[in-house]
Structure formats: structure tokens, C-alpha cells
Amino acid sequence: MSIPVGSGGTGDGNRHAGDGPDPRRLSLNTATVKLRWNLAQMIEGCARHGIRGIAPWRDKLAELGVAEAARRIRAADLTVTGLCRGGMFPAADAAGRRAAVEDTLRAVDDAASLGAQCLVLVVGGVPAGSKDLAGARAQVRDGIAAVLPHARAAGVPLAIEPLHPMYAADRACVNTLAQALDLCDALDPGGAGGVARTAVDGAPWASASALGVAVDAYHVWWDPMLDAQIERAGPARLHAFHVCDWLVPTRDLLEDRGMMGDGVIDLRGLRRKVEAAGFRGLHECEIFSSRDWWQRDPDEVLGVMKARHAAHC
Amino acid sequence: MSIPVGSGGTGDGNRHAGDGPDPRRLSLNTATVKLRWNLAQMIEGCARHGIRGIAPWRDKLAELGVAEAARRIRAADLTVTGLCRGGMFPAADAAGRRAAVEDTLRAVDDAASLGAQCLVLVVGGVPAGSKDLAGARAQVRDGIAAVLPHARAAGVPLAIEPLHPMYAADRACVNTLAQALDLCDALDPGGAGGVARTAVDGAPWASASALGVAVDAYHVWWDPMLDAQIERAGPARLHAFHVCDWLVPTRDLLEDRGMMGDGVIDLRGLRRKVEAAGFRGLHECEIFSSRDWWQRDPDEVLGVMKARHAAHC
């Protein structure tokens, strides 16, 4: 089966054909090469390898400075598929919760400066010492609600990233796509009036609603409700698509993600589902791998990443 | 708030009062002390500590022999809250799938010999080398369907245990209570005509449907749909309730579970929910802990387990 990602019509020079992904849709999440490169090197690396997108983390962004990073990213003609990250809303006291909101407001500004397609929200877990998961989830809802008006005004779509349930305690208590979309529907009903965006091949792409989701294969691949929820998200709420693989065995809860093809996730099937649901953005490769990929020469990592994207996504 | 677990009425000498759990409802899953004790020692340990229930794993059962184990468990007047485990249905070929079914049929017989309240099914993950999660799930459904008639005839309720999504690849591709209950509804519609059972305090308890679920706090605590699904399960499909705790940080995917009270799970809230939904069985403590609890003197472990059950469940 072939799902064309171009705008259709014969003789379209930009049209991508075949089973595999459009190679122009690969994006580098900077976490993948975070140990050995700074952001300037990552931008140069993407240009050198013909990678068209980048998703910086804020620590790398702060090192280089937002204005300088924006200048270099524009000069390299890279699409910023997302800024990682805002969120971490739950806290033991009101001051902590305010600080998280303020930090996320600053992240919105940074994302706007970069022209990022979204600000990824890793929403935070249960505050230390608490067993109140429902309370933490309510704090997440309040935190997003507090940030949303500024994000909307700044033209920065917020992307709630449901994290794998193994991170519910300490990183994100939003753990399924259904739960993330319930938040979207509650805080941004209808999802209308969003931010215009263009696919890398010039194909039509629905505007981004102010609040949507980041679908990361690693976090959602196991979900029995996944297909229906991707369809439910639809073109306006699908803000980002992240790829890597689930290794067997997985030796560490945080830093043992696999390169595409090395694990059990049917990435091609998943990519087709998000594209069938209207996603026209890039496929962002985000790999936490302290023992393997982080130890390698980043030029090797980018080369393998390109080949695996073509073969498995 | 107090939820009485007795049969009600004033002057009932067996009635348990207060916020905490009825101490007679604690059961030892043999995994908790597996490194240092054999099954005979576990049975003696339960008697010595006034623990009223036990849930053997089959490796320990095989060492002692089923008939001898059954004799000793009866002599100690222990309730067998479950036999661990059948399942592991998906396989790369038909011979592998047949072997899993045959092994589970033998487990049904063992569970019957022990008078176990259920046979726990850990359903299995994705066969090695496969990326076909949906196919594995179909194989699970077929495997359970193949075992169910014999289990029904033997009077052994089957309990599908949804495992935490971090085990989807290699241990169980049934990962939420909703998914497990969908299987129950498909294979055992109505759930009627089940196995009679009596609560430890003599309170009325609904018959067990032939196919139900084991609710393990460790596996399900994060689930946004948990409350509704516990209610959906109801008295007839709630076959087992397992407790331990989710540690922060969790250092190993398999063998770093916490003792009740040491983690983030609101166990008292969860216990109340399953009891409000009609569960009248025991609270089975199952802790995989290669670095901590498995290294301790099992008599110490049982003492702490009793105290933590009273304080946190």
C-alpha cells in the first residue's frame, strides 16, 4: 500500500512515491546527539546530512542563545518541528506551580522566536511525597489553562505529549492519547482558529489548533486504543510525531530507547496512521540512549538515523 | 470514611471496623520471598505470622509437588488466592501456541487441586522478531478461548492480569483493565454461572465468573480509566487484588517493586474502590525486589508486610 504524501496530481516534481517515508520529513530532536554536540554543531550536522528539521531542547538553546539559534536555523533552512519543553506543572505548593507556569510562558516566547511548529508539554508527575495522582492531573489541567491564552496570542501551538505510563510518577501524569485529547477538548473546545502551517513538500496541511498533541511512538505504541485516538485527534490536533524504538530487553526506564528498526514498534504502520489522520509534519527522531547512541560519533548517528528512517518509518 | 467489610449488623464479632483493611485479608504471593524460602517454608511462615492466604507460583509448587502442597495448605487453613500462572500464549508458530495452551490446561488442573480462587493469566507479549502487536493480541484471545471450557468444567476461574504497558513487548500485551474486560465480555458474555466463593469473614460474595481479572496495583495505578473499569468489572469479574508499591525512582523494569507505603500508589483508595465494586477476597502482596526485599530474612519481610498492609491498604 502506498500513501502519497504530496499534493497529488501527476507530474508533481515534489511528489514522493512508494511505501517508505518522504526523506524530507526527517527531523532531528537534539536529545538524540545531546552528549557530544552543541546546538550550533547540530544545526551544521543537519545541513551536512540533508536533514530538513530540528527540535531543540531548551538547555541547548540557552547555551547558544535564542536569537543566534533562530538566525542559524533560518540560515540552514530548517523546520523547527517543536521546542522541548514546557510543563512540569504539578508542585507541592502554589509557588512551585506558579514557577512552572512562568517557565512555560518563557518557553512559549522562545518557541515563537524560533518559529517552532509547537511547544511540547511534558506535563509533570506526582509531587514528591504525594500519592494524589488525581490531584496532580488537576494541577496539569490548571497549568495548561494558565499558559494557553499567551500561547494562542503568540501563535505557538501547545502539544501535550502523553508519556509512557512508566513515567506517571515522576515525569508526566498524562499517559494516554485519549487522556491528552480529553484535556484538549476541555481547554480548547472545537480547536478552531489555529495557526497556519505548510507541509515540507508544499502539500495542504490543516491549521494547528492552539492545543493538540505530540504522538511519540515510544510512549503510545502499546495503547489498545491508539488507532481510534489518532483518528480522533485528526489534522488540527496532531502537532508532532516522534519516532524511535522499544528495545527488548529495555535495560533502563529512561535512557535505553532504540534506533528505528531495532525494537518491536511497527513504525511504518504508525506513521501511516498519523498521516492517514491528516498529519503532514516531519518525523522527529528522539532517542535517549546513554549506553549506545549517545556514545557514538554524531555524524554516524545521523547517517544511521537517515537510513533507518527510510527503511522502517 | 469507613467501609465495613463484614456482613453488617451490630454485634457481629467478625466485623472489622475502621479505615484500615481487615488484617485477615492479607495473602502472601510467593514471589515476595522466593529467593530464600521454598513453598513448605512459606506455608509455615504464613501460619507463624497469622497470614491467612497464599498464592503460589508454579515453580515452587512443582518443587514440593501439588498433592503435598495442597495437603499442607489445607492443614494450615490458608486460602489460595490464586495460582501464578498460565498464559504466555503468543508464539512464532502453531506448535509454540499449542504448547502454551497445553501448559495452561495443566495449570488449571493444579489450580483445581489447590482449590485456588483463580488461575492468574499473564498472557504473553509479542513473539521474538515480530512487530505485530495486534496479531499477538489476537493470539491471546484464541489462547484464552482454547483454555476456557476446561477451566469452566474444572471450576477454576481464569483471571486475566493486565500488566503495566512497560511489559507489552515481552510479558503481556494486555495492558489495561478495559482491554482485559473487553476480552472477558467477548469470550464469556454475561459472566454468569460462575464458581461460588466465600469471603474470609463469612460475608456474602458474588460467584466468580469463569473469566475475570486480577487487579494488580502496580500494573494499573496510572490508568486514567481505572475507576470506571473497576466498577465495570464488578463483583463477578474481580477475581484477585494484588498490592505492592511503585518506587520513585524505579531502577529496574522487572525487579524493583516497593513494599506498600514506600511509593506513590494510593493503595487505601484503590482497595476501597475494588471493595466498593464488590470484591471480598484477600489482598495479595506480590513484590519483585531483587535488591531489597528478596535479600532480607523472609520472617522480617512478612512482619513488615503485615504492618504495611494495616497502615497503607
Interface residues (C-beta under 8 A of the other chain):
Chain A: V126 A128 S130 K131 D132 L133 R137 H164 P165 M166 A168 A169 D170 C173 N175 T176 A178 Q179 W221 W222 D223 P224 M225 W246 V248 P249 T250 L253 G263 V264 I265 D266 G269
Chain B: V126 A128 S130 K131 D132 L133 R137 H164 P165 M166 A168 A169 D170 C173 N175 T176 A178 Q179 W221 W222 D223 P224 M225 W246 V248 P249 T250 R251 L253 G263 V264 I265 D266 G269
